Amino acid sequence: MDPEMLRFFKKIMNSFFLGFMWIFGVAAFGLFYKWGYIESTATWQNILFYALSFISFLLLIWYYYKSWK
């Protein structure tokens, strides 16, 4: 197998794996601690959860940008 093709395949698999782990981690954490959904009003836990999820999503996009550049 061509080394360039193998490097490209590793980038693709790494991107899928990190994206899946991010989605799985955020969803599991939000559902387990019940911070992912707002019942009557937003609590500080809900705001913290969504803020950290958004920041971690931006970091994931930044990592994708750096790795695919």
C-alpha positions as CSV (number, residue, x, y, z in Angstrom):
1,M,0.0,0.0,0.0
2,D,1.3,3.5,-0.9
3,P,2.6,5.4,2.2
4,E,0.8,8.6,1.2
5,M,-2.5,6.7,0.8
6,L,-2.0,5.0,4.2
7,R,-1.3,8.4,5.8
8,F,-4.5,9.8,4.2
9,F,-6.5,6.8,5.4
10,K,-5.2,7.3,9.0
11,K,-6.3,10.9,8.9
12,I,-9.8,9.9,7.8
13,M,-10.1,7.2,10.5
14,N,-8.7,9.5,13.1
15,S,-11.3,12.2,12.2
16,F,-14.2,9.8,12.3
17,F,-13.0,8.3,15.6
18,L,-12.6,11.7,17.3
19,G,-15.9,13.0,16.0
20,F,-17.7,9.8,17.2
21,M,-16.0,10.0,20.6
22,W,-16.9,13.6,21.0
23,I,-20.5,13.0,20.1
24,F,-20.7,9.9,22.3
25,G,-19.0,11.6,25.3
26,V,-21.1,14.8,25.2
27,A,-24.4,12.8,24.8
28,A,-23.5,10.2,27.5
29,F,-22.4,12.9,29.9
30,G,-25.5,15.1,29.2
31,L,-27.9,12.2,29.6
32,F,-26.2,10.5,32.6
33,Y,-26.1,13.7,34.7
34,K,-29.3,15.1,33.2
35,W,-27.5,18.2,32.1
36,G,-28.3,17.8,28.4
37,Y,-32.0,18.7,28.6
38,I,-33.8,21.6,30.3
39,E,-36.9,20.8,32.2
40,S,-38.5,24.0,33.4
41,T,-35.7,26.5,33.6
42,A,-32.1,26.5,32.7
43,T,-29.8,25.8,35.7
44,W,-26.2,26.6,36.0
45,Q,-25.3,23.0,35.2
46,N,-27.2,23.2,31.9
47,I,-25.4,26.4,31.0
48,L,-22.0,25.0,32.0
49,F,-22.7,21.8,30.1
50,Y,-23.7,23.6,26.9
51,A,-20.8,26.1,27.2
52,L,-18.3,23.3,27.6
53,S,-19.8,21.3,24.8
54,F,-19.6,24.3,22.5
55,I,-16.0,25.0,23.5
56,S,-15.0,21.4,23.0
57,F,-16.7,21.4,19.6
58,L,-14.7,24.4,18.6
59,L,-11.5,22.7,19.8
60,L,-12.5,19.6,17.7
61,I,-13.0,21.8,14.6
62,W,-9.6,23.5,15.3
63,Y,-7.9,20.1,15.5
64,Y,-9.5,19.0,12.2
65,Y,-8.3,22.2,10.6
66,K,-4.8,21.7,11.9
67,S,-4.6,18.0,10.9
68,W,-6.0,18.5,7.4
69,K,-4.0,21.6,6.6
